[in-house]
Amino acid sequence: MPELNHFIVDCFQSFLLGIIQGITEFLPISSSAHLKVVPYFLGWNDPGVSISASLQLGSAFAIVYYFRKDIGLIINSFIAIYNHRQPFKDENTKLATYIFVASIPIMILGLLIKIYWPGFSDSYFRGLFSIAIISIIMSLLLAISELCCDKKKLFNDIKLSDIFLLGISQSLAIFPGVSRSGITLTSALFSGIERKTAARISFLVGIPAISISGFVELFSIYRTSTAIDILPTIIGIISSFISSIISIDLLLRFLARNNTFIFIYYRLAFGTLILSIM
């Protein structure tokens, strides 16, 4: 009976964490920070890097589902690029090239950390103080990008240098509090890209990194767990998928008409709240 109660609690916690992951993955407020901080406030154990990354699979599946028509065209474009060696032939091949280029830095940094920094999950960078400071800094950078940049570029105006900068920025999202969507959106706004276009690019370039890290960590959990043990994680992935779809749709609609200052204020308050309780 105690084992059953423990299993039910694990399923409930994973379900709630999946919802948190889905909502915060695409809003520029850092999903990894919230998956660290919310359990702390609720008195739960830290889910850790493996569980947090696994929950991101739900978000990755949601992006693929939401942009399924775009994804189909992108896959065909990857094939066309390979066959014809023309990475900028049309809008779809450009997008495929941009996704590839933007994914390289975070893949390299993630691999290096996995190999040479096995204690990263318990490092200072995953502590509450670090998350708070990073959240405040990122809110200020997003504010500067809103106040000082034109934001007039549409997709066809984007340069490869803009995407390279976005890719470098995305690699910093490995550190909790940075926010992958937040840092890529900020980078895109600094490059002068229009908000809704910036958000769409931000979502699509995240697919490889989110998917690969999620599958790697889910596989590591699978190797060391029974089918019953992994079921709560599957429940979390499903709830993450559903909440992610809602989050993507709402954010795209919101950014088509509004700026990002509501998220800037939230991140300032979030970081300040963490500092105030330490």
Secondary structure as UniProt FT lines:
FT   HELIX           2..26
FT   TURN            27..29
FT   HELIX           31..42
FT   HELIX           48..66
FT   HELIX           68..84
FT   TURN            87..88
FT   HELIX           91..116
FT   TURN            118..119
FT   HELIX           120..122
FT   HELIX           124..126
FT   HELIX           128..148
FT   HELIX           155..157
FT   HELIX           160..171
FT   HELIX           172..174
FT   TURN            176..177
FT   HELIX           180..190
FT   TURN            191..192
FT   HELIX           195..223
FT   HELIX           227..255
FT   TURN            256..257
FT   HELIX           261..277
//
